Amino acid sequence: MTKEKTLIKWSGEEETQMINEINSGKSISQIADIHQRSNNAIAMRLCDMGKRMIEQLGKTIQEAQKKLKLVSINEIENYIKRENDKKKKNAEEIKPEKKKEETIESVKIELKDLHTKYNLLEEKYNKLNHIDDKFNELNTKMDKILDLIIKDKKVKIKKS
């Protein structure tokens, strides 16, 4: 049976207390016992604090490490790299979903555009069919008129 981990959010007070404990010479193990957290949780939080000092307060990595003492520059650098890699990976995972949504939206727009064009073409087709019907009617009438003219000429020729 595995022991469930309960994640407890870090507070600003707890971080300040850790800095005071570091300044009083306590080790990571002692600090972990005081805060009822693992050694790794303390080290990771210190690295996170170092990252925030650098990114938000404009401190150098050396200044951050000097204040935190119990983590090395290398540990802070590795932590920052891992966090940045996580952010990059998360952004890449979101991109295909966003791309899929954009593709679906563009297909919907294209379909709507095609539907509009189809309706216009259908309207023009119907007008052309109507014109063709009228043309056939005129053609039939013209044939009848020509027949009448020919008959009339034949009648005149016979009379003469």
C-alpha positions in Angstrom: 0.0 0.0 0.0 1.5 3.4 -1.0 1.4 6.4 1.2 -0.6 9.2 -0.3 1.2 12.6 -0.4 -0.8 15.6 0.7 0.4 18.7 -1.0 0.4 21.7 1.3 0.8 25.1 -0.3 3.8 27.2 0.7 3.0 30.5 2.4 5.1 33.6 2.3 5.5 33.4 6.1 6.9 29.8 5.7 9.4 31.0 3.1 10.5 33.9 5.4 10.8 31.4 8.3 13.0 29.2 6.1 15.4 32.1 5.3 15.6 32.8 9.0 16.3 29.1 9.7 19.0 29.1 7.1 20.6 32.3 8.6 20.6 30.6 12.0 22.6 27.7 10.6 20.0 25.0 10.3 20.4 22.2 7.7 17.9 21.1 5.1 17.0 18.1 7.3 16.4 20.2 10.3 14.3 22.7 8.2 12.4 19.7 6.7 11.5 18.4 10.2 10.4 21.8 11.4 8.1 22.3 8.3 7.0 18.6 8.2 8.2 18.3 4.6 10.7 16.2 2.8 14.3 17.2 2.2 13.6 17.3 -1.5 10.6 19.6 -1.0 12.8 22.0 1.0 15.5 21.9 -1.7 13.0 22.4 -4.5 11.3 25.3 -2.7 14.7 27.0 -2.1 15.5 26.6 -5.9 12.0 28.0 -6.7 12.7 31.0 -4.4 16.1 31.5 -6.2 14.3 31.4 -9.5 11.9 34.1 -8.4 14.7 36.2 -6.9 16.3 36.1 -10.4 13.2 36.6 -12.5 11.2 39.0 -10.4 13.7 40.9 -8.3 16.5 41.0 -10.9 19.1 39.3 -8.6 22.0 37.4 -10.1 22.1 33.7 -9.6 25.1 34.2 -7.3 23.1 36.7 -5.1 20.2 34.3 -4.9 22.5 31.4 -3.9 24.3 33.5 -1.3 20.9 34.3 0.3 19.7 30.7 0.2 23.0 29.1 1.1 21.8 25.5 1.2 21.4 25.0 -2.5 24.1 25.4 -5.1 24.2 27.6 -8.2 24.1 24.4 -10.2 20.9 23.2 -8.4 19.2 26.5 -9.1 20.3 26.5 -12.7 19.0 23.0 -13.2 15.7 23.8 -11.5 15.2 26.9 -13.7 16.0 24.8 -16.8 13.5 22.1 -15.8 10.8 24.6 -15.1 11.4 26.3 -18.4 11.3 23.0 -20.2 8.0 22.2 -18.5 6.6 25.5 -19.6 7.8 24.9 -23.2 6.4 21.4 -23.2 3.0 22.6 -21.9 2.9 25.3 -24.5 3.7 22.7 -27.2 0.9 20.5 -25.9 -1.6 23.3 -26.1 -0.6 24.3 -29.6 -2.1 21.2 -31.4 -5.4 21.7 -29.6 -5.4 25.4 -30.5 -4.4 24.5 -34.1 -7.2 22.0 -34.3 -9.7 24.6 -33.1 -8.4 27.1 -35.6 -8.6 24.5 -38.4 -12.2 23.6 -37.5 -13.1 27.3 -37.4 -11.5 27.9 -40.8 -13.3 24.9 -42.3 -16.6 26.2 -40.9 -15.9 29.6 -42.6 -14.9 27.9 -45.8 -18.0 25.7 -45.8 -20.2 28.8 -45.2 -18.4 30.6 -48.1 -18.9 27.5 -50.3 -22.6 27.3 -49.4 -23.0 31.0 -50.3 -21.3 30.4 -53.6 -23.3 27.3 -54.3 -26.6 29.3 -53.7 -25.4 32.0 -56.1 -24.5 29.4 -58.8 -27.8 27.6 -58.3 -29.6 31.0 -58.8 -27.7 31.7 -62.0 -28.3 28.1 -63.2 -32.1 28.6 -62.7 -31.9 31.9 -64.5 -30.1 30.3 -67.4 -32.7 27.5 -67.5 -35.4 30.1 -67.6 -33.6 32.0 -70.4 -33.2 28.6 -72.3 -36.9 27.9 -71.9 -37.8 31.4 -73.3 -35.3 30.9 -76.1 -37.0 27.6 -77.0 -40.4 29.2 -76.9 -39.2 32.0 -79.2 -37.6 29.4 -81.5 -40.9 27.5 -81.7 -42.8 30.7 -82.4 -40.3 31.7 -85.1 -40.7 28.3 -86.7 -44.4 28.8 -86.8 -44.1 32.2 -88.3 -41.7 30.9 -90.9 -44.1 28.1 -91.7 -46.9 30.7 -92.1 -44.7 32.9 -94.3 -43.7 30.0 -96.5 -47.4 28.8 -96.8 -48.4 32.4 -97.6 -45.7 32.6 -100.3 -46.8 29.3 -101.8 -50.4 30.5 -101.9 -49.3 33.7 -103.6 -47.2 31.8 -106.1 -50.0 29.5 -106.9 -52.4 32.4 -107.4 -50.1 34.1 -109.8 
